């Protein structure tokens, strides 16, 4: 019975693993697999053009906040029209009237508010009180508020703006949400093309330096291109994605998942060097690399999925698409890349060149010598960095995105503000119950010092005159059967402490007169709610990203202590990264701040995992010092390659993009990748040596033999495969000997 049991154990050990069977299936069915990927790419190439892109951050507010409810009520009762503001330069009152009449006839324009609705401008100018209209006309300049029939992002609104710009020519300066959305879409489209070209060229340069064949970088970029295309095409099943997701996902997917293809090609090259045929080498390479690729991708996926816990649902949008991109990268590398590797094998052999990267042994010894000095300096700096990163100043709303410094909209707004001051439109929505109450509230709001103008049914219609006296174009904008709307223009920016204070005061007045079913909407109230929502999201996202990555690393190392050691350098890098803007006096877009922590943790914790794995392997046969030196030396090439790619990608986005939200995110990602790379290579070695007993745990006898006791790859092949492989090995040895003889 004992002999029978031993035989069964041996048979169980010799049975091919699931990874081996999967690898064999992938190689055998590669033609079918390639065909499926080609079909998927063709579908994605068409589908990607039907994915809608949203540029309005208010769309991602939770359904239960006041400004979101108010926007829904307004859209139901009055529609949700787009708005803009235009200033005409060097015009007389007569010319301004003429241009206004032309603008009102443009398809898509609902109405234009100017001083001619309050003052008779059709008489001689000498009889007009210029002080009465100075908010709308002075020094030869006229400013008008435009309301469109459709929303800010509608195609019809965009076309209307184009036609209006043609009418006004050089005399017109346009600002407002509709203009911001249009400008943002056009800017991002042109900038992202340049960003992708520059990023691909720089990544190609990094890969040329870090690989040993000129054709290998082309192979990597081709594989990543397929994965990116599949991810973009499948966004059609989501329907609408945010502008940030649409423009950041490509670069992040490229920068964070390039490692997977490098793992597989390295494993294939090792097997060929050991004498395996191409087919058998790729089988063993898939089997050996699949666990590393899966573990590496899982930490990144978990980091991205943490964003889906945000109540401000742009996080769900971004996290889902980024995580989906990593999944497609994983699938493409495991299933599609093997066929390409076999196709590229001969090209890689023909274009082989000497390694450009040096041996990192001297660097590793230097790191070991100064490990405690570096650790001491970092420990002293961490409290200051942690405090500083919590003291940053932020922007939250749409104005920080579409009208950021450096954009044409920003320049126009500065010029208009310099001439007429600020004009921030708020809309009060309240029940249509009493015209007397509405008039009292209108008069009270008009008396506020920061209010520029108020338009309501109460002050548009003389007392005692019925509503039927006014044209439908006015009454429909201000009254419905159930609701009333009041347009309030205040003299503040859309996002500032003063704007928030004014908005809160107006909200209180509105609630005094209409305690129920009353709402204040506009960019300022929405930004207040965005700020409240997104700041509460920060702790939630950090918790889930840390917890998720911790569990993945714990499962990988079967240890509770090792994940802490692995994650410490990355968390310190995040603190340092977020402290820099405070020290530099920069104002951040909060959306980028909250997102980048999860991205940096998920994307760069792989560096720590790689170094820790190499240290644990080396410690099986070496003392702590030599194991640490060897681990750093072996890990440098991979960490520098991956870290350089994500750093370059981030800085390229930062340097090219004029959109604050995109540029800030790129800067944080690039700098974060650089800090993570440096701290993993300098701080983690010291932590591993100090916590050696905790990291290593108890080692079993014979645990370092072979490939964890796994039979050699050729013992698990079918007899015919093994015979064919022996012939190919013999031929390979003969060819290599002949090549060495010819090369002298």
VENHUTA-V745867 format. One record per helix or strand of 3 or more residues. SS is the DSSP state (alpha for helix, beta for strand). FROM is the first residue (numbers start at 0). TO is the last residue. If there is no record, write none. Layout:
BEGIN
SS:FROM:TO
SS:FROM:TO
END
This chain:
BEGIN
alpha:1:13
alpha:17:27
alpha:29:49
beta:51:53
alpha:56:59
alpha:65:77
beta:82:87
alpha:92:103
beta:108:112
alpha:114:116
alpha:124:126
alpha:129:132
beta:140:147
alpha:154:170
beta:171:174
alpha:176:209
alpha:215:236
beta:239:241
alpha:242:272
alpha:277:308
alpha:313:349
alpha:360:368
alpha:370:388
beta:392:394
alpha:398:401
alpha:407:419
beta:423:430
alpha:434:445
beta:450:454
alpha:456:459
alpha:466:468
alpha:471:477
beta:482:489
alpha:496:512
beta:518:521
alpha:522:556
alpha:561:583
beta:586:588
alpha:589:618
alpha:623:655
alpha:659:689
alpha:691:695
alpha:712:715
alpha:718:741
END
